[in-house]
Amino acid sequence: MEEFKRSMRIRNPLVRECLGELLGTFVLLLFGCSGAAQLKTNNATKGEYLSANLSFSVGVMSAMYICMGISGAHLNPAVTLSFCSLGRVPWVKLVPYSLCQVLGAYLASGLVFMVYYDAIMIYSGGNLTVYGPNETASIFATYPMENLSLSSSFLDQVVGTAMLLLCILPLDDKKNSPAPKALLPPIVATVVLGISMSMSSNCGAAINPARDLGPRLLTLTAGWGTEVFTCYNYWFWVPLTAPLLGGLVGAGMYLVLIAWHLPDLPAEPPRERTDTIEVWKKPMTTEKEELELKTAIC
C-alpha cells in the first residue's frame, strides 16, 4: 500500500495545487448548484431563497477544509488575482489556478445536471431556455434582473467582490487580529452568506468568474445553446470581469485604510544554539594529568 501511495504521489507542487483548486471549486459548485436546482425544480416547496444561499456557503466551507492545506483554497480567480497583486501568490500561478477553477465549476455543473436531469426536464417541459416562467438556466449561471441597467449590474458585482476581499484579508493578517486557522472556512462561509443574502437580488451575486463561467459553459454544451451568452445584450461579460476589478478594489481598500497603518510585529529575540558543543571552551589537559589518569586506570 505504501508503494502504491508513493507511486501515485504528484511531485510537481504546482500540479498538486491546481488539482486542489479544481476539487475545491468542484465541491463548492456541487453544493451551490444542487441547492439552486432543488429550489427551482420543486417550485420552492423543497427549499427557499435562504436554503440556496446556505448551500453555497456550506460549499465554500467544505471546499476550504478540503484544499486549504494544498493550495490555500482560493476557489475564485478574483481572489487569486488579488493575492497575486498583494505578493502573496506568484503571478505564474494565476492562469493555471483560474483554469482549474473554471474546469472544476464546469464538471460540478455537469454532475448536477445529470442528477437533476429528470426534474429539470419535467419543470421546463423539455424546453431548456434562459427566458420565461419555466427557465432553468439560472440554476447554473447568474443572470440580471429584468430591466437592470448595465452600469448597475457591473457596480453590483464590483461592490460584492470588494466586500469579499475586504472581509477575508484581515483573517490571516498577523498584524491585525487573525482568526485561528481552523476557523477560517466557517468564517469565510459566513461572509459569503452575508453577501449572498444582501447583494444577490440584482444579478445573483456571482462574485466569482469561475462560479459563473464554468456553469455557463455547461449550459452552452448541455442544450441551452448560445442564448446563455447572447441574452440580456451579451451580459455574460459582467460577472466575468467585474469581480476581478472588485477584488483589486477590496484588496486596495484594506491596504490603504488598514494594513499600512498597523504597527509592525515585535522582532523575535535571537535563539541560543543548543545543537552544537563548543569544544574549544574545554580546558586543555596537561601531560602530567594524562600520566596520572593512565596510572589510575592501570
N, C-alpha and C positions, 0 to 999 in steps of 0.2 A: 504493500500500500504506500509506503514511504517513497519507494522508487517511482511509482506511478505519479504521486503528487509532485515529486521533483521534476519529472518529465513534462508535466503539464504547466509548470510554473513559467510565467512570461517574464523574460529577463529585461526587456525594454521598459523603463519606467513610464515613458510617455504612452505607450500602448496600454499599460495597466491602468493609467489614469483615464484614458479615453474610454476604456471598457467600463470603468466605474461611472463615468458621466452618462454613458449610454444606458446602463442598467438603472441608474438612479432616475433619469428622466423617464425611462420606460415605466417605472413604478409610479412616479408622480402622475403621469397621464393616464395610466391604467385606472387608478383610483378616481381621478377627476372626471374623465370622460364617461366612466361607468356610472358615476353619480348623476351626471347630466343625462345619460341615456335612460336611466331608471326613472328620473323625474319626468322627462319629456314623453316617453312612450306609454306611460301609465296615467297621463293627464293629471299629474300632481297628486295621485291617490296613493302612491308609494314613495313619497318624498316631497320635499318642498324646496323653496329657494335656499333656506339655511342648510339643508342636508347636502345640496350640490356644492355649496361653498365649503362645507366641512369636509367633503370628500377630497377636494383639492388640498386642504390644509393637512389632513391625515396623510395624503400622498407626499407632501413636502417633508413632513416629519419622518415618515418611514424611509423615504429616499435618502435623506441626510444621514440617518443612522446606518444605512447600508453602505454608502460610498464616501462618507466624510473622511475616514481614515486613509483612503486611497487617493482621492482626487480633490478633496476639500468640499465636494458636493455643491458645485456652482449651480447646475441644473438649468442654467439660463445664460444665453450669450451676453445679455446686458450686464450680468454680474461678472462674467469673465472679462468683458471689455473694461469694466470699471476697475477690477482688480489689476489688470494689466497697466492701466493708466496710473494706478497708485504705486506701481512697482512691486506688488505682492506676487504677481504671476508673470513669468517671462512671456513676451509677446509671441514667441514661437508657438505657444500653446493655444492661442486664440482661435485660429481656424480649425485645428483638429478637435478641440473641445466643442466648438459650435456645431460642427458637422455631426459629431456623435450625439449631441443633444437633440438635434433635429431628427436624426435617424431613430433614436430611442422613442421620441414622441410619435413618429410615423408608425413604428412597429406596435406600440401600445394601442394606438388608434385602430390599427388593423385588427388586433385581437378583440377590442371592444366591439367593433363592427361585426365580427364573427359571433361573439357571444350574444349580442342583441339583434342579430340579423332578422330573425322572425318577428320580433317586437317592432323593429323599425319598419319592416315591410307592411305589417298589419296597420300600424299607426299612419303611415304615409299612403297607404293604398297602392304600394308598389311604385309610386311616383317620387323619386328622390329629387328634391328641389330645395332651393335657398329661400324662396318666397312662399307666402301663403300660410293659412292657418295650420296646415299639416307639414310644414317644412321640418326637416331633420338635420340640415347641415350644421345648425348651431349646437348640436350635440358635441361636435368635434372642434371646429374653429370658432372664432369670435366674429360677430357682425354688429354694425352700429344700429342704434335705434332709428326708426323711421324719421326722416327729415332732419337728422342731426347734421350740422354743418361740418365740413372737413376740418376747419380750424378748431372747433370744439372737441372733436374726437381726437385730433392729434394732441391737443393740450391735455386731454383726459389721460392719455397713455403716458405722456411725459411726467405729469404730476404723480400718477400712481407708481411708476417705476422709481422716480426720485425719492418718494417716501419709503419704498422698499430698501434702497441702498442707504438712505439716511438712518433708518432704524436698525439695520443689521451691522453696519460698520462699527458702532461702539461695542458690540457684543464680545469682540475678541481684542479690543484695544487695551493693552496693559496699562497705558497711561490714564485711561478713563476708569470706569467701574466694570470690568469684564465679567461676563456670566460664566459659570462653570461649564467646561466643555461638554459635559454630558447633557446639559440642559439647553444647549444651543438649538437642536432640532425642534423641540416643542415651542421655544420662544419664537423662532423664525416662522414656524407654522402659525402661531397666533398673530404675528404681524401680517402674514399673507391673508389670514382670515379677516382681519380688520380692514385691509384694503379691499378685499372682495365684497365685504358687507357694506362698505361705504362708497365705493367708486366703481361699481360694475354695471349700473343701470344704463349708462350711456353706450358702452360698446364692449361689455363683457370682461373688462379688467384682465386683459391678456398679460400685460407687464412682463412678457417673456416671448421673444421672437420664435424660439423653438417650440414653445407650447402652442403657438398659433400656426406656424408654417408646416410643421410635421403633420398635424391632423388635416390641414387644408390640402396638402398633397395627397393624403389618403383619400379624402373625398373626391379629389380630381380623378383618381385612378379607380375608385370603387363604384362609380356610377352617377355621381352628381355632375360631372363634366366641367367644362371651363367656366361655367357660371359662378363657381366658387371664387374665381379670380376676377371676373369682369363685373360682378354685381356691385351695386352702390357706387358706380363710377370708379371702378378699379380701386376699391377701398383697401384691398389686402395689404398694400404697402405701408399703411399706417401702423398696424401692430408689428410690422417687421422693422421699421426704422425708429419710430417714436420712443420705444423702450430703450433703445441704445443711447439716444440723446438723454432720456430721463435718468438713466443710470449714471451717466457722467455728471449731470446736474446735481444729483443727490450726493455723489461722492465729493464733488467740489464744495457743496454746501457744508458737509461735515468737516472737510479740511479747513476751509477758510473761517468758519464760525466756531468750531470746537477744537479740532485736533491740534492746530497750530498754537493754541493758547493753553494747552495742558502743560503742567510742569514736567520736566524731564525726570525719569526714574532715577533714584539714587544709585550711584555706582556701587557695584558689589565689591567688597574688600577682597584683596588677593588671598587665595587659599594657600596654606602651607603644604608643601610637598611632603608626603609621608611614605611614598612608594620607593624611595632610594635611601641607602645607608651612606652617610658621609664618612667614608673610611679614613679620609685624610685627617680627621679630627682625633682619631685614636692615638694615644701616646705610644711612642716607639719603645720597644723593649731593648734593654742593653744586653751586651754579650754575657755579663755576669748573671743577670736574671735568667737568661736562657740556659746557662750551665746549671744553675741551681734547680731549675724546673726539670731538666733531664735527669739530674741526680735523684730528685724526689721520686720521679717515675720509676727509676731503676730500683 
